[in-house]
Amino acid sequence: MRISLLCIGKTDDKEINSLIQYYLTRFPRHWNFEINEIPDVRNAKNLTPELLKKEESKLFLNQIDKTDLVILLDEKGKQFTSREFAQKIDVWMNSSVKKIHILIGGAYGFSDEIYSRANEKMSLSKMTFTHQMIRLFIVEQIYRADQILQGKPYHND
């Protein structure tokens, strides 16, 4: 199984990038995890929020195959504990899912096309964070899930 974190734009914060890299280097080799940063939409400042979301959805959909599982990180999504998230990953690993895409949308969220394509919506918090911080948080949670599934002492309940 492969897990891909699809994001609009690059993370330009060196400290956040450094922390993301810290967790990525700790991932076991059997985890096929990648971060795909999709370039920002050109002339985004000249587009309405709705048009921008539609353009971003085209970029997302170009990265996704019909059989891929799509998880949206969305403020209206379901919240999970770290153990529940680890169990979800375990279920996906033990099923026929070949590729999972976890999507972080742009500043205005997702278009209706992306919502209709999504298999699930997940929220990391009721609070609002920058898109760059969310990248770090989800990478850490995926690493934490691995540690939970391996029974290692990284996670304390």
C-alpha positions as CSV (number, residue, x, y, z in Angstrom):
1,M,0.0,0.0,0.0
2,R,1.2,3.5,-0.8
3,I,0.2,6.7,1.1
4,S,0.5,10.0,-0.7
5,L,0.0,13.4,0.9
6,L,-1.3,15.7,-1.8
7,C,-0.9,19.4,-1.1
8,I,-1.4,22.6,-3.0
9,G,1.7,24.7,-3.0
10,K,5.1,24.3,-1.2
11,T,6.0,24.6,2.4
12,D,8.3,27.6,2.6
13,D,8.8,27.5,6.3
14,K,12.2,26.0,7.0
15,E,11.4,24.9,10.5
16,I,8.3,23.1,9.5
17,N,10.1,21.5,6.6
18,S,12.9,20.4,9.0
19,L,10.4,18.8,11.3
20,I,8.6,17.0,8.4
21,Q,11.9,15.6,7.3
22,Y,12.7,14.5,10.8
23,Y,9.6,12.2,10.8
24,L,10.1,11.1,7.2
25,T,13.6,9.8,8.0
26,R,12.1,7.8,10.9
27,F,9.5,6.0,8.8
28,P,10.2,2.3,8.3
29,R,11.3,1.3,4.8
30,H,8.1,-0.7,4.3
31,W,6.0,2.4,4.4
32,N,5.6,3.7,0.9
33,F,4.8,7.3,1.9
34,E,5.4,10.4,-0.2
35,I,4.5,14.0,-0.2
36,N,3.4,15.5,-3.5
37,E,3.3,19.3,-3.6
38,I,1.2,20.4,-6.5
39,P,2.2,23.9,-7.8
40,D,-0.1,26.8,-6.9
41,V,-2.6,27.7,-9.6
42,R,-1.3,30.5,-11.8
43,N,-2.9,33.9,-11.5
44,A,-4.8,32.6,-8.4
45,K,-5.2,36.2,-7.1
46,N,-7.3,37.0,-10.2
47,L,-9.8,34.1,-9.5
48,T,-12.8,34.0,-7.3
49,P,-12.6,31.4,-4.5
50,E,-15.0,29.1,-6.4
51,L,-13.0,29.3,-9.6
52,L,-9.8,28.7,-7.6
53,K,-11.2,25.6,-6.0
54,K,-12.2,24.3,-9.4
55,E,-8.8,24.8,-10.8
56,E,-7.2,23.2,-7.8
57,S,-9.6,20.2,-8.1
58,K,-8.4,19.6,-11.7
59,L,-4.8,19.5,-10.4
60,F,-5.8,17.0,-7.6
61,L,-7.8,14.8,-9.9
62,N,-4.8,14.5,-12.3
63,Q,-3.0,12.8,-9.5
64,I,-5.7,10.3,-8.5
65,D,-6.7,7.0,-10.2
66,K,-10.2,5.6,-10.1
67,T,-9.3,2.9,-7.6
68,D,-7.4,5.1,-5.2
69,L,-8.8,5.8,-1.8
70,V,-9.2,9.6,-1.2
71,I,-9.2,11.1,2.3
72,L,-9.8,14.8,2.7
73,L,-8.4,16.7,5.6
74,D,-11.4,18.9,6.1
75,E,-12.8,20.9,9.1
76,K,-16.1,19.1,8.7
77,G,-14.6,15.7,8.7
78,K,-14.6,13.1,11.4
79,Q,-12.1,13.3,14.2
80,F,-10.2,10.3,15.4
81,T,-7.9,9.5,18.3
82,S,-4.4,8.5,17.3
83,R,-5.3,4.8,18.1
84,E,-8.4,5.0,16.0
85,F,-6.4,6.5,13.1
86,A,-3.8,3.7,13.5
87,Q,-6.6,1.1,13.3
88,K,-7.9,2.7,10.1
89,I,-4.5,2.5,8.5
90,D,-4.2,-1.1,9.6
91,V,-7.6,-1.9,8.0
92,W,-6.5,-0.2,4.8
93,M,-3.2,-2.1,4.8
94,N,-4.9,-5.4,5.2
95,S,-7.5,-4.8,2.5
96,S,-7.2,-4.4,-1.2
97,V,-6.4,-0.7,-1.1
98,K,-3.3,0.0,-3.2
99,K,-3.0,3.7,-2.8
100,I,-4.3,6.3,-0.4
101,H,-4.3,10.0,-1.1
102,I,-4.6,12.3,1.8
103,L,-5.5,15.8,0.5
104,I,-4.8,19.1,2.0
105,G,-6.7,21.8,0.1
106,G,-5.9,25.3,-0.7
107,A,-7.0,28.4,1.4
108,Y,-10.6,28.1,0.4
109,G,-11.0,24.3,0.8
110,F,-12.2,21.8,-1.8
111,S,-14.6,22.0,-4.7
112,D,-17.8,20.0,-4.9
113,E,-16.0,17.7,-7.4
114,I,-13.4,16.8,-4.8
115,Y,-16.0,16.3,-2.1
116,S,-17.9,13.9,-4.4
117,R,-14.7,12.0,-5.2
118,A,-13.6,11.6,-1.6
119,N,-14.1,8.3,0.2
120,E,-13.8,10.0,3.6
121,K,-13.4,13.3,5.3
122,M,-11.1,13.6,8.4
123,S,-10.5,16.5,10.7
124,L,-7.4,16.9,12.8
125,S,-8.9,19.5,15.1
126,K,-11.9,21.8,15.5
127,M,-9.3,24.6,15.5
128,T,-7.9,26.2,12.3
129,F,-4.2,25.7,11.5
130,T,-2.0,26.8,8.5
131,H,-1.8,24.4,5.6
132,Q,1.9,24.1,6.3
133,M,1.3,23.1,10.0
134,I,-1.3,20.5,8.9
135,R,1.3,18.8,6.8
136,L,3.6,18.4,9.8
137,F,0.7,17.2,12.0
138,I,-0.5,14.5,9.5
139,V,3.0,13.3,8.9
140,E,3.6,13.0,12.6
141,Q,0.2,11.2,13.0
142,I,1.1,8.7,10.3
143,Y,4.4,8.0,12.0
144,R,2.6,7.7,15.3
145,A,0.2,5.2,13.8
146,D,3.1,3.1,12.6
147,Q,4.6,3.1,16.2
148,I,1.2,2.2,17.6
149,L,0.8,-0.7,15.2
150,Q,4.3,-2.0,16.0
151,G,3.6,-1.8,19.7
152,K,6.5,0.7,20.3
153,P,6.4,3.1,23.3
154,Y,6.3,6.3,21.2
155,H,2.5,6.8,21.9
156,N,1.3,7.1,25.5
157,D,-2.4,6.8,26.3
